[in-house]
Each structure stands twice: as C-alpha cells, then as structure tokens.
C-alpha cells in the first residue's frame, strides 16, 4: 500500500490547491442601443436587442 514517507507541509499543500480558485471575468460588453452592460452573445435584458436588432419586445412600464 502506498503511504507517504513524510508529512506534506501546509505551504506545499496550499500551493497545490491554490490553482483551482482562479476566477476569470465573464465577457461583458456594452449594448450599442441602450449602453447597458450585457453578457456577450446574449439578448440585452434592458432593451431586448441583439446584434443591433430588436429581438424581444419590451413593453413600457405601466405607471
């Protein structure tokens, strides 16, 4: 049975585990129509446009 000869130090252990916690920023772009931040390649939730065209009709707020 394989058993470690020496104790793995906390620095070595944590160095090995640290590579999994790197987070990457999602692709955020500005909507050309309403200038809101939107995830890339998705319909804008604010104005309902994608690629410069209105895809989803957004109704005005009933006030």
Buried (B, 14 or more C-beta within 10 A) or exposed (E): EEEEEEEEEEEEEEEEEEEEEEEEEEEEEEBEBBEEEBEEEEBBEBBBBBEEEEEEEEEEEEE
